[in-house]
Amino acid sequence: MERAVVQITLFGLLLAFVTTLPNKDDWDIYSFHINSTVTSRYATTVITSRVVNRMDESKEIEFLVRIPKNAFISKFRMSIDGQMYDGVVNAKEQAQQQYTEAVSRGQSAGIVSSVGRTLEEFKTSVTLAAHNKVTFELTYEELLKRKLGKYELQIHARPMQPVKDFKIDVYIHEKAGINFMEVKGGLSTKALANAITKTQTDKQAWLYFYPTEDQQKICDSCGEDGMNGDLVIVYDVKRDTSLGDIEVSDGYFVHHFAPSSLPRIPKNAVFLIDQSGSMHGRKIEQTRTALIHILNDLAEDDYFGLITFDGNIFHWRRELVQATKGNVDSAKDFARNIQDRGSTNINKAVLEGARMLNAQPREGSASILILLTDGDPTSGVTDPKTIQSNVRKAIAKKFPLYCLGFGFDVNFEFLEKMSLQNSGVARRIYQDSDAALQLKGFYEEVATPLLTDVTMIYIGGTNLTQTNFSQYYNGSEIVVAGQITDNDIDSFVPQVVAISSKRRVTFADTNATMESTGTVSDSHIQRVWAYLTVKQLLDQELLLSGPEKEKVKTDALELSLKYSFVTPLTSMVVTKPLGENTEVLHKPKEGQAPQQNWQVPPPSLSQTSSNPVFGRMRSSGVGAVPGIGAGRRGVGGPPGAAGESGVFSGHVDPFPNLMNYGAVAHKKPIRVPPHRFLIKTENQSLPLCFDINKDVRLKLLHHPSGELSMNGELDSLRYGGFKRIVIHFETNKSVDVKIDGITVKDGHDVKFYTGNDHITVGSVTVIKRDKEVDVTAGDTRIVILLHQQNRKHLLWPVVRQQPPDSNAEGILALKPVAYEEVQQTRSTKLRIKDQEIDVVSAGAADYSIPFPPILECWLMSAESALQRPLDDFSVAEL
């Protein structure tokens, strides 16, 4: 089985602050959560910020969020004083009319703009009464694109201050299976690395990032104003069949096609390099550096050409030549001597590059044309439409044209349209210190063609997204979505036809069976179809004119409105309390200058408005252990918990019920005894598990300094968890957690809490949420989750982080175990250290997950798993 690395990219940056001087005694972001759910590469991210005005007067609070440029906002809500205000997606023309009326009344406007390479920034504000609170919630959706063999989930966090209740929860579910998961980025450096915990099973992964307030100041890009950096999650998807991964639900399907183990196709590449005067200085230096690296990466069976241009064109060679060492060295010498001068004749350069590729067709090869320019055409043919027409005729659909626009002086829309007309893409190269790496990175995406003339065929399918692709490159992925005619899965037959080197190949799976779940949790398949369709219709609109253009635009608008996507054709009207302006947020185009938000005047007090009542959502089925039967082998973490139930009705739960996905299905049911503990193992091998079959008080976590200790009392065997957990810290201070509430003791002062509260006791912070208790003491952060099993509640703790050099003791301080399987018979044995232990295959619920999956594990005695007597982990008193 070929391994395909996946690196998902996902951003969520939320800032909330007052528009006056940032005196942090005046306001406070007391809660900042990012919850991201990735299901079969489709990411839904919910950013929730809760802010309190600590002043004795009203203040304007701003909500500013940055999201990926490829994402669509699909929901925005504010909650103030028990009232919920929803954003509404309308056609942009309707919002424009409101905006025009607002301007005539002298209303002010906010700012909407692109930020950096990958982000867009949206902003709104609301006036908050003295000592009042506001909750902002924004949801956005994105289909993650595979590049260089990986998807990248990149979460950017900069809350502008350290936040007591800060957390990022990520849930990934891939039906194809997950091979491995890693965490990178600036927020995984220094002390923050200790704030990350992760759990992985065969098809699911969970990541938790729970930094303390102190830790939020000490990462590579952190300071007194809190965090400012990225968390990047990298994972690998298993690819079992050449046809790829096909999911079907409720009459829709999505097909991910990324075959590997294919022979590379030799390529013919022509590089067109702008050397006009505007490339002077750093740009031309970085271009020379990148070009030399790219030439070094050519394979010997590749053929290539190199043209520089200003007002004229200059050949290194007039025809394509083989990438022998001598030719590559000669081309590198040519590249080192590229000098900036003159004007820009794009038309002549691209036509000459096309001529070179057309003059030497090689059977069994793939041709690409790459243009790098930093400005508009200024000599020769300068009319963009004429150039595009000339180029389209010269290429004649024989090979793709890739256009790289260096900086912001370039007419990016011109390059984008010319690329789309010729089966390519346009990419902006940013004028930063890593511009050479950007250029080289783009080339690597197209450096290894595996297939050409790819046609995706779906018998019994309709309303399909793009199905024809000129080339498929190693490390990329083709995604097609559509509807199944009459929802008849039996007559739905997918196949792929393409050219591999010199032969025609067909990818099909005659033995494949497709399961239609039709559940609410699989509605993402329909949304993937809508997302892809809107994206591709917007591309088509750029290419068409007249009635065809209007038809495509109308179709894209209808889908955007149906699925509440904020696209270039729609805008979101941000509803506010009576007496305040209503803002309209819209999506900027790539390279577009900062735009103003449209603001419309507030309705008169005589008008009425409909605002749903804000209330808490109770997660259905929380704690109900999924039907017993474990999926594939996977890793479980130490017993524990984390999670957040939604605040708004309709909130996207980042940890959906695993039963909905069929993710924990064994061929034969496995009985899970009540008090079964899991121990992590190294190298993602099967975890160990052991049972405790007596009523005992357990030592869960004891720091050697004695400053913090946590003990737990098991419930009856029938309940399978803890009924009471007590955390001791400092002198005569404790937090006593039971099913019905929390008792906090501070010397002789004892208080009992049942609601959702933020509690401070000395240097310890306790945050009570609907289904969990979050306790922070110095560099230690503990979360206790409330589960439900057989209508009975149980508690289960997990250590989200503790000092890396900690010598703590207890059940939750156990280190990952390394073992070796020494016998594969009815009586399997494991070798741990120098001891051989009899084990049996079993299953255990991993209570460190809000909806616990059942993991396969090696069951052994408690003494064997702990490598010492169980009595060493017991205490006389809690």
Secondary structure as UniProt FT lines:
FT   STRAND          2..8
FT   STRAND          13..18
FT   TURN            24..26
FT   STRAND          27..39
FT   TURN            40..41
FT   STRAND          42..53
FT   STRAND          59..68
FT   TURN            69..70
FT   STRAND          72..80
FT   TURN            81..82
FT   STRAND          83..91
FT   HELIX           92..104
FT   TURN            105..106
FT   STRAND          111..115
FT   TURN            116..118
FT   STRAND          119..128
FT   TURN            130..131
FT   STRAND          133..143
FT   TURN            148..149
FT   STRAND          152..157
FT   STRAND          165..173
FT   TURN            175..176
FT   STRAND          178..184
FT   HELIX           186..188
FT   HELIX           190..195
FT   STRAND          196..200
FT   STRAND          204..209
FT   TURN            213..214
FT   HELIX           215..217
FT   TURN            220..221
FT   TURN            224..225
FT   STRAND          229..239
FT   TURN            242..243
FT   STRAND          245..249
FT   TURN            250..251
FT   STRAND          252..257
FT   STRAND          267..274
FT   HELIX           277..279
FT   TURN            280..281
FT   HELIX           282..296
FT   TURN            300..301
FT   STRAND          303..309
FT   STRAND          313..315
FT   STRAND          321..322
FT   HELIX           325..336
FT   HELIX           346..359
FT   TURN            363..364
FT   STRAND          366..373
FT   HELIX           384..395
FT   TURN            396..397
FT   STRAND          401..406
FT   HELIX           412..421
FT   TURN            422..423
FT   STRAND          426..429
FT   TURN            433..434
FT   HELIX           435..446
FT   STRAND          449..459
FT   STRAND          461..462
FT   STRAND          468..473
FT   TURN            474..475
FT   STRAND          478..484
FT   HELIX           485..487
FT   HELIX           489..491
FT   STRAND          493..500
FT   TURN            501..502
FT   STRAND          503..507
FT   TURN            510..511
FT   HELIX           520..522
FT   HELIX           524..543
FT   HELIX           546..562
FT   TURN            563..564
FT   TURN            568..569
FT   STRAND          570..574
FT   TURN            578..579
FT   STRAND          582..586
FT   TURN            590..591
FT   STRAND          595..596
FT   STRAND          598..600
FT   TURN            605..606
FT   TURN            620..623
FT   TURN            649..650
FT   HELIX           658..661
FT   TURN            662..664
FT   TURN            674..675
FT   STRAND          676..679
FT   HELIX           682..684
FT   STRAND          688..691
FT   STRAND          697..702
FT   TURN            704..705
FT   STRAND          708..714
FT   TURN            717..719
FT   STRAND          722..729
FT   TURN            730..732
FT   STRAND          733..738
FT   TURN            739..740
FT   STRAND          741..746
FT   TURN            747..748
FT   STRAND          749..753
FT   STRAND          758..761
FT   TURN            762..763
FT   STRAND          764..768
FT   STRAND          772..777
FT   TURN            778..779
FT   STRAND          780..789
FT   TURN            790..791
FT   STRAND          792..801
FT   TURN            804..805
FT   HELIX           811..813
FT   STRAND          820..823
FT   STRAND          828..832
FT   TURN            833..834
FT   STRAND          835..845
FT   TURN            847..848
FT   STRAND          854..859
FT   HELIX           862..866
FT   HELIX           870..873
//
